[in-house]
Amino acid sequence: MIIFRYLLGEVLKSQLTVFVILMTIILSQRFVKILADASEGELPGQLVMSIVALKLPQLAVIILPLSAFVGVLVAYGRIYADSEMTVLHSTGVSEWYVARITLSLSLLLALIAGAVTLYISPWATEKEYQLLEKADASAGLFSLVPGRFQHTSNEKAVIFVHDINRNGELSKVFVAQNSGQGGQENNPAHAIVYAQVGKVTEDATGAQQLELAQGRRYAGEGKTAAFEVTEFGRYQIQIREQEVEQRRRKLGSLPTAELMQLDSNEAVAEWHWRIAISLSIPLLTLIAVPLSRVNPRQGKFGRLMPALLLYLGYYALLIIARSALEDGTIPAILGMWWLHALALILGMVLIFRNRSSAQRFQAWLAGRN
């Protein structure tokens, strides 16, 4: 029991450390990108933390198998490098016993990963879509930032606003319309509008208008110096014609129960992908235990790079299999099971190749030949 707790504790500490480090790095990159979108006015500032929080399950799905794999390599690599494993082997602790202990922990991680991939991640993805749709619905001129040139949501004009007061009234508004896209008939090719005040209104259909007052409109063909100047007391520009269309839902946001009712190739590929994430954890653990075997002279990271290349190869094959399933190249009944079977065979061969029974079998094969 002491050895059981010691080995599990070392592996769990390494896996948690790797998970936190990778999560921090990747989450920081995503946070910077989301923050940049918010600073450019593409995303309301109050949604930044919500979007970041909803991305956590999606990132955990990617990081969990890698942290489980690397955690085993680092923990047992140190134990081998410090000759602790040599002492354990001399007391009768076999590599297969160590693998079984580690597999018990990996099964727990697989259950957690399964809950994330099958339930939490689709829910978080759907919530993220809803937040982004809500942001789009409240976008347009409501997201105007004073002192900055911005496109309207229908991309038909560029607007600059000097200031916006607490009541949402705009002051010193500049509007540039191009190629007769002002939303009005017989509109010239180019038009510049300047108004002292303005405001944004929205009707029941979701269409938004910019209502300007106390200004002038300069319009012309652009090919000649002739311009038509019109002073107006009230001027209106439509800047969004209709409600924002609902974003096309990806299969990743569908609950697993609904996903299993679909019979398309894409749905089958998505279901196999969700299962593959949790299945890969015990399989990778089975491979990582024998790969962590190093000589003290090699150091605890002696086999880390080859093992990582093996992991990348396995992950790349999963991605290729997913694409093949989506295209219908691989039958749905075959799915990704063949990849899991290959990983299981590789892990068993690595585990049992140094056992006496395997060596006797190899000797028998050599003698037969």
C-alpha positions as CSV (number, residue, x, y, z in Angstrom):
1,M,0.0,0.0,0.0
2,I,2.9,2.4,0.7
3,I,4.4,1.8,-2.7
4,F,0.9,2.1,-4.3
5,R,0.4,5.5,-2.6
6,Y,3.9,6.7,-3.4
7,L,3.8,5.9,-7.1
8,L,0.3,7.3,-7.5
9,G,1.3,10.5,-5.6
10,E,4.3,11.1,-7.8
11,V,2.4,10.5,-11.0
12,L,-0.5,12.7,-9.9
13,K,1.7,15.6,-8.9
14,S,3.5,15.5,-12.3
15,Q,0.3,15.3,-14.2
16,L,-1.2,18.2,-12.3
17,T,1.9,20.3,-12.8
18,V,2.0,19.6,-16.5
19,F,-1.8,20.3,-16.8
20,V,-1.5,23.6,-15.0
21,I,1.5,24.8,-17.0
22,L,0.0,23.9,-20.4
23,M,-3.4,25.3,-19.4
24,T,-1.8,28.6,-18.3
25,I,0.2,28.9,-21.5
26,I,-2.6,28.1,-24.0
27,L,-5.2,30.1,-22.0
28,S,-3.0,33.1,-21.9
29,Q,-2.7,33.0,-25.7
30,R,-6.5,32.7,-26.1
31,F,-7.0,35.5,-23.5
32,V,-4.7,37.9,-25.4
33,K,-6.6,37.2,-28.7
34,I,-10.0,37.7,-27.1
35,L,-8.7,40.9,-25.4
36,A,-7.5,42.2,-28.7
37,D,-10.9,41.5,-30.3
38,A,-12.5,43.5,-27.4
39,S,-10.1,46.4,-27.8
40,E,-10.9,46.6,-31.5
41,G,-14.6,46.8,-30.7
42,E,-15.4,43.3,-32.2
43,L,-16.4,42.0,-28.8
44,P,-18.1,43.8,-25.8
45,G,-15.7,44.1,-22.9
46,Q,-18.1,42.6,-20.4
47,L,-18.1,39.3,-22.3
48,V,-14.3,38.8,-22.2
49,M,-14.2,36.8,-19.0
50,S,-17.3,34.8,-19.8
51,I,-15.8,33.8,-23.2
52,V,-12.5,32.8,-21.5
53,A,-14.3,30.8,-18.9
54,L,-16.4,28.9,-21.5
55,K,-13.2,28.0,-23.4
56,L,-11.8,26.2,-20.4
57,P,-13.6,22.9,-21.1
58,Q,-12.5,23.0,-24.8
59,L,-8.9,23.5,-23.8
60,A,-9.1,20.8,-21.1
61,V,-10.2,18.3,-23.8
62,I,-6.9,18.9,-25.7
63,I,-4.6,19.1,-22.7
64,L,-5.8,16.2,-20.5
65,P,-4.4,13.4,-22.6
66,L,-1.1,15.2,-23.1
67,S,-0.7,16.0,-19.4
68,A,-1.5,12.4,-18.4
69,F,1.1,11.1,-20.9
70,V,3.9,13.5,-20.0
71,G,3.1,13.3,-16.3
72,V,3.8,9.5,-16.3
73,L,7.0,10.0,-18.3
74,V,8.4,12.7,-16.0
75,A,7.4,11.0,-12.7
76,Y,8.7,7.5,-13.6
77,G,11.7,9.0,-15.5
78,R,12.8,10.6,-12.2
79,I,12.3,7.4,-10.2
80,Y,14.3,5.5,-12.8
81,A,17.1,8.1,-12.9
82,D,17.3,8.1,-9.1
83,S,17.5,4.3,-9.2
84,E,14.4,4.0,-7.0
85,M,12.8,1.8,-9.5
86,T,15.7,-0.5,-9.4
87,V,15.2,-0.9,-5.7
88,L,11.5,-1.5,-6.2
89,H,12.2,-4.2,-8.8
90,S,14.6,-5.9,-6.5
91,T,11.8,-6.2,-3.9
92,G,9.5,-7.9,-6.4
93,V,7.7,-4.9,-7.8
94,S,7.4,-5.7,-11.5
95,E,6.8,-3.2,-14.4
96,W,3.4,-4.7,-15.0
97,Y,2.5,-4.0,-11.4
98,V,3.6,-0.4,-11.8
99,A,1.5,-0.2,-15.1
100,R,-1.6,-1.6,-13.3
101,I,-1.2,1.0,-10.5
102,T,-0.9,3.8,-13.1
103,L,-3.8,2.5,-15.1
104,S,-6.1,2.8,-12.1
105,L,-5.3,6.5,-11.9
106,S,-5.6,6.9,-15.7
107,L,-9.1,5.3,-15.6
108,L,-10.2,8.0,-13.2
109,L,-8.8,10.7,-15.5
110,A,-10.5,9.0,-18.4
111,L,-13.9,9.3,-16.6
112,I,-13.2,13.0,-16.0
113,A,-12.2,13.5,-19.6
114,G,-15.3,11.6,-20.7
115,A,-17.6,13.9,-18.7
116,V,-15.8,16.9,-20.2
117,T,-16.0,15.8,-23.8
118,L,-19.4,14.3,-23.7
119,Y,-21.3,16.8,-21.6
120,I,-19.4,19.9,-20.4
121,S,-17.6,20.9,-23.6
122,P,-20.7,20.8,-25.9
123,W,-22.6,22.8,-23.3
124,A,-19.8,25.4,-23.0
125,T,-19.5,25.6,-26.8
126,E,-23.3,26.2,-27.1
127,K,-23.2,28.9,-24.4
128,E,-20.3,30.6,-26.2
129,Y,-22.3,30.7,-29.5
130,Q,-25.2,32.2,-27.6
131,L,-23.0,34.9,-26.1
132,L,-21.5,35.8,-29.5
133,E,-24.9,35.9,-31.1
134,K,-26.0,38.2,-28.3
135,A,-23.0,40.4,-28.9
136,D,-23.7,40.5,-32.6
137,A,-27.3,41.4,-31.9
138,S,-26.3,44.4,-29.8
139,A,-23.5,45.4,-32.1
140,G,-23.6,48.0,-34.8
141,L,-23.4,51.6,-33.6
142,F,-24.2,50.6,-30.0
143,S,-20.6,49.4,-29.9
144,L,-19.1,52.6,-31.2
145,V,-15.9,53.8,-29.5
146,P,-15.4,57.6,-29.5
147,G,-12.3,58.8,-31.4
148,R,-12.1,55.8,-33.7
149,F,-13.1,55.2,-37.3
150,Q,-15.4,52.1,-37.5
151,H,-17.4,50.3,-40.1
152,T,-21.1,49.9,-39.6
153,S,-22.4,46.4,-39.1
154,N,-23.6,46.3,-42.7
155,E,-20.2,47.4,-44.0
156,K,-21.8,50.3,-46.0
157,A,-20.3,53.2,-44.2
158,V,-17.4,54.3,-42.0
159,I,-18.2,56.4,-39.0
160,F,-16.2,58.6,-36.7
161,V,-17.8,60.0,-33.5
162,H,-16.1,62.6,-31.3
163,D,-18.0,61.8,-28.1
164,I,-20.9,59.8,-26.7
165,N,-22.7,61.0,-23.6
166,R,-24.3,58.9,-20.9
167,N,-27.7,59.0,-22.7
168,G,-26.1,57.5,-25.9
169,E,-26.3,60.7,-27.9
170,L,-23.5,61.2,-30.4
171,S,-21.7,64.5,-30.9
172,K,-19.7,65.7,-34.0
173,V,-20.5,62.7,-36.2
174,F,-18.6,62.0,-39.5
175,V,-20.0,59.4,-41.9
176,A,-18.4,58.3,-45.2
177,Q,-20.6,56.3,-47.6
178,N,-19.2,54.6,-50.7
179,S,-20.5,53.5,-54.1
180,G,-24.1,54.4,-53.6
181,Q,-24.5,52.1,-50.6
182,G,-26.3,54.6,-48.5
183,G,-29.5,52.6,-48.5
184,Q,-31.3,55.3,-50.5
185,E,-32.4,55.4,-54.1
186,N,-30.6,57.6,-56.6
187,N,-27.7,58.0,-54.1
188,P,-24.5,59.3,-55.7
189,A,-21.3,57.3,-55.7
190,H,-19.7,59.0,-52.7
191,A,-21.2,60.9,-49.9
192,I,-19.7,62.6,-46.8
193,V,-22.0,63.5,-44.0
194,Y,-21.1,65.7,-41.0
195,A,-23.6,66.4,-38.2
196,Q,-23.3,68.1,-34.8
197,V,-25.5,65.5,-33.0
198,G,-26.9,62.0,-33.6
199,K,-28.4,58.9,-32.1
200,V,-29.0,55.3,-32.9
201,T,-32.4,53.8,-33.1
202,E,-33.6,50.3,-33.6
203,D,-37.0,49.0,-34.8
204,A,-38.9,45.8,-33.9
205,T,-37.2,43.9,-36.7
206,G,-33.8,44.6,-35.4
207,A,-32.9,47.1,-38.2
208,Q,-30.8,50.0,-36.9
209,Q,-30.7,53.6,-38.1
210,L,-28.4,56.4,-37.4
211,E,-30.4,59.6,-37.0
212,L,-28.3,62.7,-37.5
213,A,-29.3,66.4,-37.0
214,Q,-27.8,69.8,-37.7
215,G,-25.4,68.8,-40.4
216,R,-24.4,68.9,-44.0
217,R,-24.1,66.2,-46.7
218,Y,-21.5,66.4,-49.5
219,A,-22.3,64.1,-52.4
220,G,-20.6,63.6,-55.8
221,E,-19.6,61.2,-58.5
222,G,-16.0,61.2,-57.6
223,K,-14.9,61.6,-61.2
224,T,-15.4,65.4,-61.2
225,A,-14.8,68.2,-58.7
226,A,-18.6,68.9,-58.7
227,F,-20.2,68.2,-55.3
228,E,-23.8,68.6,-54.1
229,V,-24.0,70.2,-50.7
230,T,-27.2,69.7,-48.7
231,E,-27.9,71.2,-45.3
232,F,-30.3,69.1,-43.3
233,G,-32.1,69.4,-40.0
234,R,-32.6,65.6,-39.8
235,Y,-30.9,62.8,-41.7
236,Q,-31.2,59.1,-41.4
237,I,-28.9,56.3,-42.4
238,Q,-29.8,52.6,-42.1
239,I,-26.8,50.7,-40.8
240,R,-28.3,47.2,-40.2
241,E,-31.1,45.8,-42.3
242,Q,-32.3,42.9,-40.2
243,E,-31.6,40.8,-37.2
244,V,-28.4,39.0,-37.1
245,E,-28.7,35.5,-38.5
246,Q,-28.2,32.7,-36.0
247,R,-24.7,31.3,-36.3
248,R,-24.4,28.0,-37.9
249,R,-24.1,25.5,-35.0
250,K,-21.1,23.2,-35.2
251,L,-21.5,19.6,-34.3
252,G,-19.2,20.3,-31.3
253,S,-21.9,22.2,-29.6
254,L,-24.6,19.5,-29.9
255,P,-25.4,17.5,-26.8
256,T,-24.1,13.9,-27.1
257,A,-27.7,12.5,-27.0
258,E,-28.7,14.6,-30.0
259,L,-25.5,13.8,-31.8
260,M,-26.0,10.1,-31.6
261,Q,-29.4,10.5,-33.3
262,L,-27.8,11.9,-36.4
263,D,-26.6,9.5,-39.1
264,S,-24.3,11.8,-41.1
265,N,-20.6,11.1,-41.6
266,E,-19.8,14.3,-39.7
267,A,-21.9,13.3,-36.7
268,V,-20.2,9.9,-36.6
269,A,-16.8,11.4,-36.8
270,E,-17.6,13.9,-34.0
271,W,-18.9,11.0,-31.7
272,H,-15.8,8.9,-32.3
273,W,-13.7,12.0,-31.5
274,R,-15.4,12.6,-28.2
275,I,-14.9,8.9,-27.3
276,A,-11.3,8.9,-28.5
277,I,-10.2,11.6,-26.1
278,S,-11.1,9.7,-23.0
279,L,-10.0,6.3,-24.4
280,S,-6.6,7.7,-25.3
281,I,-5.7,8.4,-21.7
282,P,-5.4,4.7,-20.4
283,L,-3.9,3.7,-23.8
284,L,-1.2,6.4,-23.6
285,T,-0.5,5.5,-20.0
286,L,0.1,1.9,-21.0
287,I,2.7,3.2,-23.6
288,A,4.2,5.8,-21.3
289,V,5.1,3.4,-18.4
290,P,7.6,1.3,-20.4
291,L,8.8,4.4,-22.3
292,S,9.8,6.1,-19.0
293,R,12.4,3.4,-18.4
294,V,15.8,5.2,-18.5
295,N,19.3,4.6,-17.3
296,P,20.5,6.9,-14.5
297,R,23.1,8.3,-16.9
298,Q,20.4,9.3,-19.4
299,G,18.6,11.5,-16.9
300,K,14.9,11.6,-16.2
301,F,14.1,13.3,-19.5
302,G,16.2,10.8,-21.5
303,R,13.2,9.4,-23.5
304,L,10.9,12.4,-23.3
305,M,11.5,13.6,-26.9
306,P,10.9,10.2,-28.6
307,A,7.9,9.7,-26.5
308,L,6.5,13.1,-27.4
309,L,7.0,12.3,-31.1
310,L,5.1,9.0,-30.6
311,Y,2.3,11.0,-28.9
312,L,2.2,13.5,-31.8
313,G,2.0,10.7,-34.3
314,Y,-0.9,9.1,-32.4
315,Y,-2.7,12.4,-32.2
316,A,-2.1,13.1,-35.9
317,L,-3.5,9.7,-36.8
318,L,-6.7,10.5,-34.8
319,I,-7.1,13.7,-36.6
320,I,-6.6,12.0,-40.0
321,A,-9.1,9.3,-39.0
322,R,-11.6,11.9,-38.1
323,S,-11.3,13.6,-41.4
324,A,-11.5,10.2,-43.2
325,L,-14.7,9.5,-41.3
326,E,-16.2,12.9,-42.2
327,D,-15.4,12.2,-45.9
328,G,-16.8,8.6,-45.7
329,T,-13.4,7.1,-46.6
330,I,-13.4,5.0,-43.4
331,P,-16.6,3.0,-42.7
332,A,-18.6,4.2,-39.7
333,I,-18.5,0.8,-38.1
334,L,-14.7,0.8,-38.2
335,G,-14.5,4.3,-36.8
336,M,-11.3,5.0,-34.8
337,W,-11.4,1.6,-33.1
338,W,-8.5,0.3,-35.2
339,L,-6.3,3.1,-33.9
340,H,-7.1,2.3,-30.3
341,A,-6.4,-1.3,-31.0
342,L,-3.0,-0.5,-32.5
343,A,-2.2,1.7,-29.5
344,L,-3.2,-1.2,-27.1
345,I,-1.1,-3.7,-29.0
346,L,1.9,-1.3,-28.9
347,G,1.5,-0.7,-25.2
348,M,1.2,-4.5,-24.4
349,V,4.3,-5.2,-26.5
350,L,6.3,-2.5,-24.7
351,I,5.2,-3.8,-21.3
352,F,5.8,-7.5,-21.9
353,R,8.8,-7.5,-24.1
354,N,11.2,-7.7,-21.0
355,R,9.2,-10.4,-19.2
356,S,10.6,-13.8,-19.0
357,S,7.6,-15.4,-20.8
358,A,8.1,-13.0,-23.7
359,Q,11.9,-13.7,-23.8
360,R,11.2,-17.4,-23.8
361,F,8.7,-16.9,-26.7
362,Q,11.4,-14.9,-28.6
363,A,13.9,-17.7,-28.0
364,W,11.5,-20.3,-29.2
365,L,10.9,-18.3,-32.3
366,A,14.6,-17.9,-32.9
367,G,15.2,-21.6,-32.3
368,R,12.4,-22.6,-34.7
369,N,13.9,-20.4,-37.4
